[in-house]
Amino acid sequence: MIRVRWLASARRNWVIYIEHRSLIVFRDPQSLPAGLGAIACKSHLTLDATNAATTQCALNVSVLVSDLLSR
């Protein structure tokens, strides 16, 4: 299980999974029933180091996953 603190205004959240050298992009957060204090995502996408991702705020900007993983 991956626990992520979600920003209320975010529609996507990126998690770098260092052990597997990948980036997981969680999309479309949905609140779970009251009292659980949790959010679930409708979808997620796992990208490896050969892929690129675009940011939500600048769709014309791509970020190489390998750049996020470089030491």
C-alpha positions, 0 to 999 in steps of 0.5 A: 500500500502507498500512502500519499498526502493529497492536496485538495486542489490537485487532480493528479499526484506523482509518486516516485517509486525508487525501488522499482525506478518508476513514477506512478501518476494517480488521477481523478481523486474521489472522496471515500465515505465520511469518517474514513478520512481517505481519498481513492483514485479512479485511475493510475498510470505507472511509467518506467525510466524510458517514459515522459510525463506532462505536468497538469499546469503546463501541458506543453512541458514533458518531464523525463522519468529518468531525470526524476530518478537520476542521482 
